[in-house]
Amino acid sequence: MSPLACHPLNRVLFARPHRLFFLIGAWQLILSILFWFVVLTGLYLPALPVLPLTVNATSAHLFLMLYGLFIFFVFGFLLTVFPRWLGTAEIDRPRYTGIAALLTVGMVTYYLGLLTSRDVALIGNGLFVGGWGLGLWTLLSIWQRSSREDKRFALFPLGCVAMGGMGAASHALWLWTSQGELLVIAGAVGLWLYLVPLVIAISYRMIPFFSARALADYAAIKPRWTLPATLICVLTHFGLTVFDQSEWLFLCDLPLAFIGAWHSYRWGLWRSLRVPLLGMLHISFAWLTVAMGLYVMQSLLQWTRMPLDLGLAPLHALAIGFVTSMLVAMASRVSLGHSGRPLTADRTTLWAFAVVQLTALVRVLAEFPLPGHGYAYLGLVLAAALLWLAAFIPWGLHFGAIYCRPRVDGAPG
């Protein structure tokens, strides 16, 4: 064993996959939006210099937010819980540290490429995809080794992670060929075949479980139709998006809004608010209904040829309100539980979650026509970026310290 591996900090940080991956993910939560804030100020504020980029800024923002950020939390969570769900041995430390290293080196190289050379960005994207593939292969190996009869449920998150890897590879192909269709595919895959169904699948499994542990006389509701219906909706949305038929999206988005609303009701949204840490999960899931309702409105406006356009409001309600809120709620709860701490939301956690809610509202509001719309849009977009940083800098420092410390109860892990 190397001296580096024997260092007390490394023994703690590498004790479980979620510690290392969540710590890197916390850095990415800050860096990805800090990068975007610098880009925005350079583009819109004449007094500040424009950041010279080798890749279109919006395309880089898409890649960082869809692929370069959430995957660290996804792998940190799944590499930790998959062996427990499927009754297999835990993953070897060299394997998950290798996955984290490839993903991290790929991201660092991608950032450098944005400032130096498109080819360097492509190399970083390729390394990142390699780490993603190694992580997917590891999860698939766990599934194959499992002897449990009820392991089919794990194929859904596995499929979402596989689709995400293909989307990240599509972005690399776009960097190589500059074919715009690949960028459209990368965006559609990242949202509709990777993040949205994955977060719904994890919510479907974990929200009733956590609710049953926190609330008395709680009946866990997990209907069998949820995941198949979700799959039909997201596949249809993906297809209509790729073939530029957005006016028909209400056909799949209305059922998905119904799925969200029905589950929020049956899972006990109002009752969950008695326990703040649990309520965070339920509020996050409720954003799915809000976001899909906005998508339905936008689709119907296009279908009826109305002049009003909601712009990127539905996208940000989904990406910030639903996905990012769920990340804060789920990662906070997992981090507290796996560090031996009480499952109660402290001030930092509540602050981060509340500010993320405000971030989503501000960013959605920016897309609506307001008096002095040009200035209002700029101000609200910059405000949303600053709010994001105000949420995640203290959250990242707080939980980053937890990941680097032993469990408070003295248990391993």
C-alpha positions in Angstrom: 0.0 0.0 0.0 1.4 3.4 -0.9 2.1 6.1 1.7 -0.6 8.3 0.0 -3.2 5.6 0.5 -2.2 5.3 4.2 -2.7 9.0 4.9 -5.6 9.4 7.4 -7.5 11.8 5.2 -7.3 9.5 2.3 -8.5 6.5 4.3 -11.6 8.5 5.3 -12.2 10.1 1.9 -11.8 6.7 0.1 -13.8 4.7 2.7 -17.0 4.7 0.5 -17.6 5.7 -3.1 -20.0 8.5 -2.2 -17.5 10.4 -0.2 -15.0 10.9 -3.0 -17.6 11.4 -5.8 -19.8 13.8 -3.8 -16.8 15.9 -2.8 -15.8 16.3 -6.5 -19.4 16.9 -7.4 -19.6 19.7 -4.8 -16.7 21.4 -6.5 -18.4 21.0 -9.9 -21.6 22.6 -8.5 -19.6 25.7 -7.9 -17.2 25.7 -10.9 -19.8 25.0 -13.5 -21.9 28.0 -12.7 -18.9 30.2 -11.8 -17.7 29.6 -15.4 -21.1 30.5 -16.7 -21.3 33.6 -14.6 -18.0 34.8 -16.0 -19.1 34.1 -19.5 -22.4 36.0 -19.0 -20.8 39.0 -17.5 -18.3 39.2 -20.4 -21.1 38.9 -23.0 -23.6 41.4 -21.5 -21.5 43.9 -19.5 -19.4 46.1 -21.7 -17.0 47.1 -18.9 -15.9 43.5 -18.4 -13.7 41.4 -20.8 -15.3 38.6 -22.9 -13.9 35.2 -21.9 -12.2 33.8 -25.1 -13.6 30.3 -25.6 -12.7 27.7 -28.2 -16.2 26.2 -28.0 -19.6 27.9 -28.2 -20.4 29.1 -24.7 -24.0 27.8 -24.7 -22.9 24.4 -25.9 -20.2 24.3 -23.2 -22.8 25.2 -20.6 -25.1 22.5 -21.9 -22.4 19.9 -21.6 -21.2 21.0 -18.1 -24.7 21.1 -16.7 -26.2 18.0 -18.2 -23.1 15.7 -18.2 -20.2 17.2 -16.3 -22.0 17.9 -13.0 -24.7 15.4 -11.9 -22.8 12.3 -12.9 -20.5 12.6 -9.9 -23.5 12.4 -7.6 -25.1 9.6 -9.7 -22.0 7.4 -9.6 -21.3 8.3 -5.9 -24.9 7.2 -5.0 -25.2 4.1 -7.3 -21.7 2.7 -6.6 -22.5 2.9 -2.9 -26.1 1.5 -2.9 -26.0 -0.9 -5.8 -24.2 -3.6 -3.9 -26.7 -3.2 -1.0 -29.7 -3.3 -3.3 -28.4 -6.3 -5.2 -26.8 -8.2 -2.3 -23.2 -8.3 -3.7 -19.8 -7.5 -2.3 -18.8 -3.8 -2.1 -16.8 -2.4 -4.9 -13.0 -2.5 -4.7 -11.4 0.9 -3.8 -9.0 0.9 -6.8 -12.0 0.5 -9.2 -14.1 3.4 -8.0 -11.1 5.7 -7.4 -10.1 4.9 -11.0 -13.6 5.9 -12.2 -13.4 9.2 -10.2 -9.9 9.9 -11.5 -10.9 9.5 -15.2 -14.0 11.6 -14.8 -12.1 14.3 -13.0 -9.1 14.4 -15.3 -11.5 14.5 -18.2 -13.4 17.5 -16.7 -10.2 19.4 -15.9 -8.9 18.8 -19.4 -12.2 19.9 -20.9 -12.1 23.2 -18.9 -8.5 23.8 -20.1 -9.6 23.0 -23.7 -12.4 25.7 -23.5 -9.6 28.3 -22.9 -6.8 26.8 -25.1 -7.9 24.5 -27.9 -11.0 22.7 -29.2 -8.8 19.6 -29.6 -7.9 19.7 -25.9 -11.6 20.0 -25.0 -12.2 16.9 -27.2 -9.5 14.9 -25.4 -11.1 15.9 -22.1 -14.5 14.9 -23.3 -13.1 11.6 -24.5 -11.4 10.9 -21.1 -14.6 11.8 -19.4 -16.6 9.4 -21.5 -14.0 6.7 -20.7 -14.6 7.2 -17.0 -18.3 7.1 -17.6 -18.0 3.8 -19.4 -15.9 2.3 -16.7 -18.5 3.3 -14.1 -21.3 1.9 -16.2 -19.3 -1.4 -16.7 -18.8 -1.6 -12.9 -22.5 -1.2 -12.2 -23.4 -3.7 -14.9 -20.9 -6.2 -13.3 -22.6 -5.8 -9.9 -26.0 -6.5 -11.5 -24.7 -9.6 -13.3 -23.2 -11.0 -10.1 -26.3 -10.5 -8.1 -28.3 -13.7 -7.5 -31.5 -11.9 -6.4 -34.6 -12.7 -8.3 -36.0 -9.2 -8.0 -33.1 -7.4 -9.6 -34.9 -6.2 -12.8 -35.7 -2.9 -11.2 -32.0 -2.0 -11.4 -32.1 -2.2 -15.2 -33.9 1.2 -15.3 -31.2 3.3 -13.7 -28.6 1.3 -15.5 -30.3 2.1 -18.8 -30.4 5.8 -17.9 -26.7 5.9 -17.1 -26.0 4.1 -20.4 -28.0 6.7 -22.3 -26.1 9.4 -20.5 -22.8 8.0 -21.6 -24.0 7.9 -25.2 -25.1 11.5 -24.9 -21.7 12.6 -23.6 -20.1 10.7 -26.5 -22.4 12.5 -28.9 -21.1 15.8 -27.6 -17.5 14.5 -28.2 -18.5 13.7 -31.8 -19.9 17.2 -32.2 -16.6 18.6 -31.0 -14.8 16.5 -33.6 -17.2 17.0 -36.6 -19.0 20.2 -35.8 -22.3 18.6 -37.0 -25.1 20.5 -35.3 -27.4 17.4 -35.3 -25.1 15.8 -32.8 -25.4 18.7 -30.4 -29.2 18.5 -30.6 -29.0 14.8 -29.9 -26.6 15.3 -27.0 -29.0 17.9 -25.4 -32.1 15.7 -25.9 -30.4 12.5 -24.6 -28.9 14.2 -21.6 -32.2 15.6 -20.3 -34.9 13.1 -21.5 -33.1 9.7 -21.6 -30.6 10.3 -18.8 -31.4 12.8 -16.1 -35.2 13.0 -16.0 -36.0 9.3 -16.0 -33.1 8.6 -13.7 -34.2 11.1 -11.1 -37.8 9.8 -11.3 -36.5 6.2 -10.9 -34.5 7.0 -7.8 -37.3 9.1 -6.4 -39.7 6.1 -7.0 -37.5 3.9 -5.0 -36.2 6.2 -2.3 -39.0 8.7 -1.4 -41.5 6.0 -0.2 -38.6 4.3 1.7 -37.5 7.5 3.4 -41.1 8.6 4.1 -41.9 5.2 5.7 -39.0 5.6 8.1 -39.8 9.2 9.0 -43.6 9.2 9.2 -45.8 7.0 11.4 -48.5 4.8 9.8 -47.1 5.6 6.3 -48.1 3.2 3.5 -45.3 3.1 0.8 -46.9 3.5 -2.6 -44.9 2.1 -5.5 -47.2 1.2 -8.4 -45.8 -1.0 -11.2 -47.0 1.3 -13.9 -44.9 4.3 -13.0 -41.6 3.4 -14.6 -43.0 2.0 -17.9 -45.3 5.0 -18.2 -42.3 7.3 -17.5 -40.3 5.5 -20.2 -43.0 6.0 -22.8 -43.3 9.7 -22.0 -39.6 10.5 -22.1 -39.0 8.4 -25.2 -41.8 10.3 -27.0 -40.5 13.6 -25.8 -37.0 12.7 -27.0 -38.3 11.7 -30.5 -40.5 14.8 -30.9 -37.6 17.0 -29.9 -35.0 15.4 -32.2 -37.4 15.6 -35.2 -38.4 19.3 -34.3 -42.1 18.6 -33.6 -42.3 20.5 -30.3 -45.9 21.6 -30.9 -47.0 18.0 -30.2 -45.1 17.6 -26.9 -48.2 18.0 -24.9 -49.2 14.5 -25.9 -46.4 13.1 -23.8 -45.8 15.9 -21.3 -49.3 16.0 -20.0 -49.2 12.4 -18.9 -45.8 13.0 -17.3 -47.2 15.9 -15.4 -50.0 13.6 -14.3 -47.5 11.0 -13.1 -45.8 13.7 -11.0 -49.0 15.1 -9.5 -50.5 11.7 -8.7 -47.3 10.6 -6.9 -46.9 13.8 -5.0 -50.5 13.4 -3.7 -50.2 9.6 -2.9 -46.8 10.0 -1.4 -48.1 12.6 1.0 -46.5 15.9 0.0 -48.2 18.0 2.6 -47.7 15.5 5.4 -44.0 15.3 4.6 -43.5 19.0 5.4 -43.6 18.1 9.1 -40.1 16.6 8.6 -37.9 19.2 6.8 -35.3 16.8 5.5 -38.1 14.6 4.1 -40.1 17.6 2.9 -37.2 18.6 0.7 -37.5 15.4 -1.3 -41.2 15.8 -1.8 -40.9 19.5 -2.8 -38.2 18.6 -5.3 -40.4 16.0 -6.8 -43.4 18.4 -7.0 -41.2 20.5 -9.4 -41.7 17.7 -12.0 -45.4 18.6 -12.2 -44.7 22.3 -12.4 -42.0 21.8 -15.1 -44.1 19.5 -17.2 -47.1 21.8 -16.9 -44.9 24.6 -18.4 -43.9 22.3 -21.2 -47.6 21.5 -21.9 -48.4 25.3 -22.0 -45.5 26.0 -24.3 -46.5 23.1 -26.6 -50.1 24.2 -26.8 -49.1 27.8 -27.5 -47.1 26.6 -30.4 -49.8 24.2 -31.6 -52.4 27.1 -31.6 -49.9 29.5 -33.2 -50.2 31.9 -30.3 -47.5 34.6 -30.2 -46.5 34.0 -26.6 -43.4 31.9 -26.0 -42.2 30.6 -22.6 -38.6 30.3 -23.9 -36.4 28.3 -21.6 -38.7 28.5 -18.6 -39.8 24.8 -18.8 -36.2 23.7 -19.2 -35.0 25.6 -16.1 -38.0 24.5 -14.0 -37.1 21.0 -14.8 -33.3 21.2 -14.6 -33.0 23.5 -11.5 -36.4 23.0 -9.8 -36.7 19.2 -10.2 -33.2 17.8 -10.9 -31.0 20.2 -8.9 -33.4 20.4 -5.9 -33.6 16.6 -5.8 -29.8 16.5 -5.9 -29.6 18.8 -2.8 -32.3 16.8 -1.0 -31.0 13.4 -1.8 -27.3 14.1 -1.4 -27.8 15.9 1.9 -29.8 13.0 3.3 -27.4 10.3 2.1 -24.4 12.3 3.4 -25.9 12.7 6.8 -27.0 9.1 7.1 -23.7 7.6 5.8 -21.7 9.8 8.2 -23.6 8.7 11.3 -25.2 12.1 11.9 -28.9 12.6 12.8 -31.3 12.7 9.9 -32.3 16.3 10.5 -31.8 19.3 8.1 -29.4 21.8 9.6 -29.3 25.5 8.8 -26.8 25.1 5.9 -28.9 22.4 4.3 -32.1 24.3 4.6 -30.4 27.5 3.3 -29.0 25.7 0.3 -32.4 24.1 -0.5 -34.4 27.3 0.0 -32.0 29.3 -2.2 -32.1 26.7 -5.0 -35.9 27.1 -4.9 -35.4 30.8 -5.3 -32.9 30.2 -8.1 -35.4 28.2 -10.0 -38.1 30.7 -9.6 -35.9 33.6 -10.7 -34.5 31.8 -13.7 -38.0 30.8 -14.8 -39.3 34.3 -14.3 -36.5 35.6 -16.6 -38.1 34.0 -19.6 -41.4 35.9 -19.2 -41.9 39.2 -21.0 -41.5 41.9 -18.3 -41.3 45.7 -18.4 -37.9 46.6 -19.8 -37.5 43.0 -20.8 -33.9 43.1 -22.0 -32.5 44.6 -18.8 -34.9 42.5 -16.7 -33.8 39.3 -18.4 -30.1 40.1 -18.0 -30.6 41.0 -14.3 -32.6 37.9 -13.5 -30.2 35.5 -15.3 -27.2 37.0 -13.5 -29.2 36.9 -10.2 -30.0 33.2 -10.8 -26.3 32.5 -11.2 -25.4 34.4 -8.1 -28.1 32.7 -6.1 -26.8 29.3 -7.3 -23.4 30.2 -5.9 -24.9 31.5 -2.7 -26.6 28.1 -2.2 -23.7 25.8 -3.1 -20.6 27.5 -1.8 -21.7 27.1 1.9 -23.3 23.7 1.1 -20.2 22.4 -0.6 -17.9 23.6 2.3 -20.2 22.1 4.9 -20.6 18.7 3.4 -17.1 18.7 1.9 -15.8 18.8 5.5 -18.1 15.9 6.4 -16.7 13.8 3.5 -13.2 14.2 4.8 -14.0 13.3 8.4 -14.7 9.8 10.0 -18.3 8.9 10.9 -19.3 10.5 14.1 -20.7 7.2 15.4 -17.4 5.4 15.0 -18.8 2.9 12.5 -16.9 2.0 9.3 -17.7 3.8 6.1 
